[in-house]
Amino acid sequence: MDLYTTTSILIAEDDEIDMMALERAINKMPDKVIHRASSFEEAQEVLTKEKLDLFITDYFLGDGEAIDLLKTTQVPTIFITGSNQIDLAVAAMKAGARDYLIKDVEAKYLDLLPIVIKRIEGNIRNQRKLLSLQAQFQSMIENTTDMVAILNNENSFEYINYSWEHKSGYDLKSLSDQELDFQSFFQQDAITALEELDNNGGSTDLETKFLDKNGTEHLVKLHISRNEDESGIKTHLILTDISRKRALEGEIVNILNNSVKGDY
């Protein structure tokens, strides 16, 4: 399911009357393609062969229990159970189902089905957007000329991009093997800035010098930010080499000064 395409749905139901009721409820919604399965075996086959966006299934399928299908598919699943089978619905959710509906005598679950489908579709779109943006962001980081690194809570390197490897002369394994950390590359002003963020959080920018593997100093603009996620505190570094920029600025100033002197 892309942003503007149809949603491909598999319905697995061994009762033909219930199958038709589910189809009617779904067909009221636009842009839906429905696949049918009347048994566990058929559902397993369709899940394997078809590119599906959603799987709607009764818990019991005659020749098997649908919960076992969750072990072999990542397709978002809605379970449908009888009114006296709430424990099965809970088990399905724990196994990875996105939602469940309970068959009621008045068949109100059929009215709820489109609402549940729309919510799951929205979640899927958002997840795919996020994955796309993350991939774009990762590509941007890998291809940027800026040096990018992530430090763990001990200020050791957890990630570096290609530009960091190229300009520093170290890959991530070398940094780990040689126990090189933030202080191995920066002067005291940058170390002090990082220590202040350790105490106060937030972010800061400064111009400082970066030392590569050959001992060459590079004038850089350094951005440091501290963030916390489920794995702990992370420090993000972005370095822009401004050595050439400063050299050009100096040359321009010299030329301008010489030009002014020549006017007298």
C-alpha positions as CSV (number, residue, x, y, z in Angstrom):
1,M,0.0,0.0,0.0
2,D,1.6,3.2,-1.2
3,L,0.2,6.7,-0.5
4,Y,-2.2,6.7,-3.4
5,T,-2.8,3.1,-4.4
6,T,-5.2,0.3,-3.5
7,T,-5.1,-1.7,-0.3
8,S,-4.7,-5.5,-0.9
9,I,-6.6,-7.4,1.8
10,L,-6.7,-11.1,2.5
11,I,-9.9,-12.4,4.3
12,A,-9.5,-15.8,5.9
13,E,-12.9,-17.2,7.1
14,D,-14.2,-20.8,6.9
15,D,-17.8,-19.7,7.2
16,E,-19.1,-18.6,3.8
17,I,-21.9,-16.4,5.3
18,D,-19.4,-14.6,7.5
19,M,-17.0,-14.3,4.6
20,M,-19.7,-12.6,2.4
21,A,-20.5,-10.2,5.3
22,L,-16.9,-9.2,5.7
23,E,-16.6,-8.6,1.9
24,R,-19.7,-6.4,1.9
25,A,-18.3,-4.3,4.7
26,I,-15.0,-3.9,3.0
27,N,-16.4,-3.2,-0.5
28,K,-18.1,-0.1,0.9
29,M,-14.6,1.4,1.2
30,P,-12.8,2.7,-1.9
31,D,-9.6,1.2,-3.4
32,K,-9.7,-2.2,-1.9
33,V,-8.7,-5.5,-3.5
34,I,-9.9,-8.6,-1.6
35,H,-8.4,-12.0,-1.6
36,R,-10.2,-15.0,-0.1
37,A,-9.1,-18.0,1.9
38,S,-11.5,-20.5,3.5
39,S,-8.9,-22.5,5.4
40,F,-5.6,-22.3,7.2
41,E,-3.8,-23.9,4.3
42,E,-5.3,-21.5,1.7
43,A,-4.5,-18.5,3.9
44,Q,-0.9,-19.6,4.3
45,E,-0.6,-20.0,0.5
46,V,-2.0,-16.5,-0.3
47,L,0.2,-14.9,2.4
48,T,3.2,-16.5,0.7
49,K,2.3,-15.7,-2.9
50,E,0.6,-12.3,-2.8
51,K,1.8,-8.9,-1.8
52,L,-0.7,-8.0,0.9
53,D,-1.3,-4.9,2.9
54,L,-3.7,-6.3,5.5
55,F,-4.8,-9.7,6.8
56,I,-8.3,-10.1,8.3
57,T,-8.9,-13.5,9.8
58,D,-11.2,-15.6,12.0
59,Y,-9.3,-17.2,14.8
60,F,-10.3,-20.8,13.9
61,L,-10.0,-21.8,10.3
62,G,-11.1,-25.4,10.4
63,D,-7.7,-26.9,9.6
64,G,-5.7,-24.7,11.9
65,E,-5.6,-21.6,14.2
66,A,-4.8,-18.3,12.5
67,I,-2.5,-17.2,15.4
68,D,0.1,-19.7,14.0
69,L,0.2,-17.7,10.8
70,L,1.6,-14.7,12.6
71,K,4.8,-16.7,13.0
72,T,5.4,-16.7,9.3
73,T,4.0,-13.3,8.1
74,Q,4.6,-9.6,8.8
75,V,1.4,-8.5,7.2
76,P,-0.7,-6.3,9.6
77,T,-3.4,-8.5,11.0
78,I,-6.9,-8.0,12.4
79,F,-8.3,-11.0,14.3
80,I,-12.0,-11.7,14.6
81,T,-13.2,-13.9,17.5
82,G,-16.5,-15.0,19.1
83,S,-18.0,-13.0,22.0
84,N,-16.9,-15.7,24.5
85,Q,-13.3,-15.8,23.2
86,I,-11.8,-12.6,24.4
87,D,-8.8,-14.5,25.8
88,L,-8.0,-15.6,22.3
89,A,-8.1,-12.0,21.1
90,V,-5.7,-11.0,23.8
91,A,-3.4,-13.9,22.8
92,A,-3.5,-12.8,19.2
93,M,-2.5,-9.2,20.2
94,K,0.4,-10.5,22.2
95,A,1.5,-12.6,19.2
96,G,1.6,-9.4,17.0
97,A,-1.9,-8.7,15.7
98,R,-2.6,-5.0,15.1
99,D,-6.2,-5.2,16.3
100,Y,-9.2,-7.5,17.0
101,L,-12.9,-7.5,16.6
102,I,-15.5,-9.6,18.5
103,K,-18.4,-11.1,16.6
104,D,-21.6,-9.9,18.2
105,V,-25.1,-11.0,17.5
106,E,-26.1,-7.6,16.1
107,A,-23.1,-7.7,13.8
108,K,-21.9,-4.3,14.9
109,Y,-18.4,-5.5,14.4
110,L,-19.0,-5.1,10.7
111,D,-19.6,-1.4,11.2
112,L,-16.4,-1.1,13.2
113,L,-14.3,-2.9,10.7
114,P,-13.9,0.0,8.2
115,I,-12.9,2.2,11.1
116,V,-10.2,-0.2,12.2
117,I,-9.0,-0.7,8.7
118,K,-8.6,3.1,8.2
119,R,-6.7,3.5,11.4
120,I,-4.3,0.7,10.5
121,E,-3.9,2.1,6.9
122,G,-3.0,5.5,8.5
123,N,-0.5,3.8,10.8
124,I,1.1,1.9,7.9
125,R,1.4,5.0,5.8
126,N,3.1,6.9,8.7
127,Q,5.5,4.0,9.3
128,R,6.4,3.9,5.6
129,K,6.8,7.6,5.4
130,L,9.1,7.4,8.5
131,L,11.2,4.6,7.0
132,S,11.5,6.5,3.7
133,L,12.6,9.7,5.6
134,Q,15.0,7.7,7.7
135,A,16.5,6.2,4.6
136,Q,16.8,9.6,2.9
137,F,18.4,11.0,6.0
138,Q,20.8,8.1,6.3
139,S,21.8,8.6,2.6
140,M,22.2,12.3,3.2
141,I,24.5,11.6,6.1
142,E,26.6,9.1,4.2
143,N,27.0,11.3,1.2
144,T,27.5,14.7,2.9
145,T,31.0,16.2,3.0
146,D,30.4,17.0,6.6
147,M,31.8,14.7,9.2
148,V,29.1,13.0,11.3
149,A,29.6,10.9,14.4
150,I,27.5,9.6,17.4
151,L,29.1,9.0,20.8
152,N,27.7,6.8,23.5
153,N,27.3,7.9,27.1
154,E,31.0,7.3,27.8
155,N,31.9,9.6,24.8
156,S,33.2,6.7,22.8
157,F,32.4,6.4,19.1
158,E,29.2,4.5,18.2
159,Y,28.9,5.6,14.6
160,I,30.9,7.6,12.1
161,N,30.0,8.4,8.4
162,Y,32.2,8.0,5.4
163,S,33.5,11.6,5.5
164,W,34.7,11.1,9.1
165,E,36.5,7.9,8.1
166,H,38.1,9.6,5.0
167,K,39.2,12.8,6.7
168,S,40.2,11.3,10.1
169,G,42.0,8.3,8.7
170,Y,40.2,5.9,11.1
171,D,37.2,3.5,10.6
172,L,34.9,2.6,13.5
173,K,36.8,-0.6,14.3
174,S,40.1,1.2,14.5
175,L,38.6,3.8,16.9
176,S,37.3,1.0,19.1
177,D,40.5,-1.1,18.9
178,Q,42.7,1.9,19.8
179,E,40.2,3.1,22.4
180,L,40.1,6.5,20.8
181,D,37.4,8.9,22.0
182,F,36.3,12.5,21.7
183,Q,39.3,13.8,23.5
184,S,41.6,12.1,21.0
185,F,40.6,14.5,18.2
186,F,39.8,17.8,19.8
187,Q,41.4,20.7,21.7
188,Q,40.5,21.8,25.2
189,D,37.8,24.3,24.1
190,A,35.8,21.5,22.5
191,I,36.3,19.2,25.4
192,T,35.1,21.9,27.8
193,A,32.1,22.5,25.6
194,L,31.2,18.8,25.7
195,E,31.6,18.7,29.5
196,E,29.2,21.6,29.9
197,L,26.6,19.7,27.8
198,D,27.2,16.7,30.0
199,N,26.0,18.8,32.9
200,N,23.3,20.9,31.2
201,G,22.2,19.1,28.0
202,G,21.2,20.9,24.9
203,S,23.5,21.8,22.0
204,T,26.3,24.2,21.1
205,D,28.4,25.4,18.2
206,L,32.0,26.5,18.1
207,E,35.1,26.8,15.9
208,T,37.9,24.5,17.0
209,K,40.7,22.4,15.6
210,F,40.4,18.7,14.7
211,L,43.4,16.4,14.7
212,D,43.5,13.7,12.0
213,K,45.5,10.4,12.1
214,N,48.6,12.1,10.5
215,G,48.7,14.8,13.2
216,T,47.4,17.5,10.8
217,E,45.1,20.1,12.4
218,H,42.0,21.1,10.6
219,L,40.0,24.2,11.5
220,V,36.4,23.1,11.8
221,K,33.0,24.3,12.8
222,L,31.7,21.8,15.4
223,H,28.1,21.3,16.3
224,I,27.5,19.2,19.4
225,S,24.1,18.1,20.6
226,R,23.1,15.8,23.5
227,N,20.0,13.6,23.3
228,E,18.5,10.8,25.3
229,D,16.7,7.7,23.8
230,E,15.8,4.3,25.2
231,S,19.4,3.1,25.0
232,G,20.8,6.1,26.9
233,I,22.4,9.5,26.3
234,K,23.8,10.0,22.9
235,T,26.1,12.8,21.6
236,H,25.8,13.9,18.0
237,L,28.7,15.6,16.3
238,I,28.7,17.4,13.0
239,L,32.0,18.9,11.7
240,T,32.4,21.2,8.8
241,D,36.0,21.7,7.6
242,I,36.5,25.4,7.2
243,S,40.3,25.4,6.8
244,R,40.1,26.2,3.1
245,K,37.4,28.8,3.7
246,R,39.5,30.6,6.2
247,A,42.5,30.4,4.0
248,L,40.6,31.9,1.1
249,E,39.2,34.7,3.3
250,G,42.8,35.5,4.3
251,E,44.0,35.6,0.8
252,I,41.1,37.9,-0.2
253,V,41.9,40.2,2.7
254,N,45.5,40.4,1.7
255,I,44.7,41.2,-1.9
256,L,42.2,43.9,-0.8
257,N,44.8,45.4,1.6
258,N,47.5,45.4,-1.1
259,S,45.0,47.0,-3.5
260,V,44.2,49.8,-1.1
261,K,48.0,50.4,-0.5
262,G,48.6,50.6,-4.2
263,D,46.1,53.4,-4.6
264,Y,48.3,55.9,-2.7
